[in-house]
Amino acid sequence: MPALQRSEARTRARLLQVHGYTLDLDLTCGETVYGCTTTIRFACTEPGAGTFLDLRPEVLHRAVLNGTELDPAAVADHRLPLTGLLAENELLLVTDQRYSSTGEGLHRYVDPADGSVYLYASCGPDLAPLAFPCFDQPDLKAAFTLSATVPAGWTVLGNGTGKQVAEGRWEFEPTKPFSTYLFTVVAGPLHSVHSEHDGIRLGLHGRKALAADLDREAEELFEVTRQSFDRLHELFEERYPFGDYDQAFVPEFNWGAMENPGCVVFAEQMLFHSAPTEVERTFRAMVVAHEMAHMWFGDLVTLRWWDDIWLNESFAEYLGFRITDEVTRFRGAWSGFAIKRKGWGYDADQRSTTHPIAAEGLESVAEAMGNFDGISYAKGAAALRQLVAWLGDEAFFAGINEHFARHRFGNAELAEFLDVLSETSGRDVRGWAERWLRTSGVDTLRLSVAYDGDTVVSAELVPDGSRPHLVGVGVFDLDADGRPVLRESFGVELEPGTPAPLPQLAGAPRPALLLPNHGDLSWAKIRLDEASWRTVTEKLSLFQDELVRAVLWEHARDLVRDGELTPSGYLDLVAAHLPGETADAIVEAVLTFARTKMLAYLPPAERTAAQARLAAAARELLARQDVEQGLRLAALRAAVDNATGERESAELEGWLAGGAFGIELSAELRWAALVRLAARGVIGEERIAAELAADPGVTAAEGAARARAALPGAEAKEAAWGVLFGESGLSNALLTAVAQGFWQSGGEELQRPYVERYFAEVPAAGERGETVSRVLGSVLFPTGWSTPETLALAEAALAGDDLTPGLRRTLADQIDDLTRATRIRS
C-alpha cells in the first residue's frame, strides 16, 4: 500500500469537507472478520471532480456513490476511485474487515485464562483503513455515529456516549468532529467501574479476568483523573469538549496509551497485576495526565499534517509531567523525566537519524512516522519547558487559549501556534523556534573554573552548540559530616558560542560541586570541572535533592556512551552509591541501562562479572531495613535479571518456592526468574508447561514464550527462529516475548550463525507490517554482538534496497548504537 503523500492530502482536503461517518459493525461473524457498513456524507467544492477513498477490507461487497453502484474491482493499492462528485455526496460501503493480531486496526484477543474475546481499535497514523473505509488524513475531521452488534453479555465503548438498546445491540450518539486516526471501539465482556466529576461521567474498563486489579486501582486512577481535569480546567478556558471520559485498559497494545476522544486506551500493564514500584505509579499518573492534555492539544485542535505530530506529543508530555508534579501525590515526576525519559531522547538526538524537533519537508506518512521517537516526546517536552521558562506561564497559556479559540474542532500548523505565542508574549517566538525546533543534536554546557588555592578566581559557563539556554547553576559545599549541601543557585542566560561569566563565584570559597543545568530546565549534556566530578564519584548518593542525583546519574550514563567514562568506572559508581539510593526511579534507570545497554560495551568474557556486580548492588539495597516496598521491588527485579551462576540459580529456585526478602514473587517476577533458569538450562519444556498450566493468563503466556526462546539447546533456538521468521501467526505481544528471550542463551558457536541469518532474513520483515518489522528490527537485533564483523553485516543489510522505510529507520538506529558499542569495546 503506497503511503499517503502530502500533495495528495492537500488536494483531497481542498476538494472535500467530510460531514460524518455512520459505522455499523457486526462483531458476531466469527474469529477472522467482522462486518462493517460505512456511510460517509461529504461535500465537494468542485462538483464533477474526483478523488479516492482509503480502504483495506478483506472483502468489498458493495460500494454505492450517490445511488450508483461502483465496481469493487476498481480498488487498486487499497484506494477506491471516486469520480463525478456532486456538491453533496453520500457513499455507502459494505465490507468484511479482518481482525488484527498486531494491534493495527481492530485487534482481537482471546483471553487464555477463560477464553473470553476482547476487541479494540487502534487507528493511529495510516491504520484507520484497516478498521473501516475512510478518508484517512488528519485534516478531514468528521463526526462519527457508531452502532454495533455484539455477542450477548458484551459491553461496547466508543468515542461518543453509547447504550445498549437491545440484547447484543449498542448505539452511540454522534460525536464532535475529530480525525480518523482517533477513532476507537472497545468491546468484550468488560469489567467496569464508574464515577463522576465536575459533570463528566468517568469510566474505567478492563478484561473481567483483571476485575480485582481494576477494582483495587480504581480509587487512585479516579483521583489522578479528577486532579488532572481540575488542573487543565484551571489552565484552559475551554472545558473538556468530548462528553464522557472512559479509560480502557486493553491487552497487547503497542503503545503506552492512545488519546482517542472520550475513550482513552491504555496498555493493560498499567493496571498493575502485581505490586508496582513508585516510579511505575508515577509514570502511570503522568500518562493519564498526558492523554487528557491531548483532548485539547491534538483532539480539539489537530495537526494538519504529520510533520507536526511532535507538537501533539511534546505538549502532552510536558503537561503530563508538569501536572503530575504539581497536583498529584507524585511530586517527583520531573526526576523520572531527567533520569529515564530524557535519556531516550538524548540517545535519539545523537544518532545519524537525528532530526529537528519540527522537521520540514516530510512528504509521506511513512517519513513522518519514522520521526515518531524520543525527539518528538522527550526533547520536544524539554524544549517546551524552556519556552515556558523564557515566556512565563501567563504569556504561554494566554497563547494556548487563543490557539484553541481560533482552531477549535479544526486543524492548525506550527506556524499558527508560534504566531499566537508571539502575539501574547510580545517576544520573537519564531526566532526562538528556528534555533530550538529547526536544529538537531544536543548542545553541551561546560564549566571553566580558575582557582587560587581554595578561592575561585573566575568561572564561566561555556555553551557548545546552536541554541540559547536559560539554565540554573547549583553551587554545593560539604557540611561538617561530609554531606553535599546547596550553597546557592542562580539562573544564567546563554547565547550560542558566547561563554557566560559567573560573577557570583568570583572570590567565593572553592565549592565541592558546580552543577550546570541545575533544575534540569534545558536540553543539554553537561561537563563538570575535575573537582566537581571527584565530588560526584565520592558523594553521589549523599545529595539530598532527588532531581540533582538524577541529573548526575544521567551525566554519568552520558559519559559512558561518549567513551569518557569506562564501563568499569560506571560499575564502580553503581557499587559505591546505588545501595544507598532512595529513589526507585533512579535505581530502575541505572540498573536497566547497565544491564540492557552497557553490557554490550564489554567483551563477552567480562559480562558475567559485571552482572554479578549489578546483582550485588541490588542485594545490598534489599538488605537495607529502611527501604520502601517499591524500591525493594526494583532491586529484586535487578537481582533476578542479573542472576548468572549456579549459586544464583539455586537462589532463584528458593525464591520461587518461598519468596525473597519478605516479598512474594508476582507472576511477572516468577516468569522473569523462570526465564533466567531456562536460559541456563536448569529447567526445560516440562517445567515451563507446568508453570503455564498452573496460572494461565497473558503474563504466563508471554513468560512461557520468552522462556522457551531462552532455552539454550539447538532445537529450541531453531524452533524460536521459525516462530519469529515463519508464518506463526503470533500476536504482537507473543512475538515480542520470543524476540526478548532468543539471545539470552547459547554460546558463541550456537549464536554466530543466527547473527548471520538475522541480517540476511530481517529485510523481509518489512512486508509483515510496521509492528512486526519494529519488533524484529529492534527487539531481536543482536545488540550483544558488538564487533566489527557484526557491524559489517549490519551495514550491508542497511545498504540493501529491499527495506521498507520504517524498517530502514529502525535498523539505522540499532546500527548507530551498535557502532557506539563496538567503538567503546575497542
Secondary structure by P-SEA (a helix, b strand, c coil): cccccaaaaaaaaacccccbbbbbbbccccccbbbbbbbbbbccccccccbbbbbbcccccccccccbbbbcccccccbbbbccccccbbbbbbbbbbbbcccccbbbbbccccbbbbbbbbcccccccccccccccccbbbbbbbbbcccccbbbbcccccccccccbbbbcccccccccccccccccccccccccccbbbbbbccccaaaaaaaaaaaaaaaaaaaaaaaaaaccccccccbbbbbbbccccccccccccbbbccccccccccccaaaaaaaaaaaaaaaaacccccccccccccaaaaaaaaaaaaaaaaaaccccccaaaaaaaccaaaaaaaaaaccccccccccccccaaaaaaaccccccaaaaaaaaaaaaaacaaaaaaaaaaaaaacccccccaaaaaaaaaaacccaaaaaaaaccccbbbbbbbbbbbbccccccbbbbbbccccccbbbbbbbbbccccbbbbcccbbbbbcccbbbbcccccccccccccccccccccbbbbbbcaaaaaaaaccccccccaaaaaaaaaaaaaaaaaccccaaaaaaaaaccccccccaaaaaaaaaaacccccccccccaaaaaaaaaaaaaaaaaacccccaaaaaaaaaaaaaacccaaaaaaaaaaaacccccccccaaaaaaaaaaaaaaccccaaaaaaaaaacccaaaaaaaaaaaaacccaaaaaaaaaaacccccccaaaaaaaaaaccccccccccaaaaaaaaacccccccccaaaaaaaaccccccccccaaaaaaaaaaaacccccaaaaaaaaaaaaaaaaaaaaac
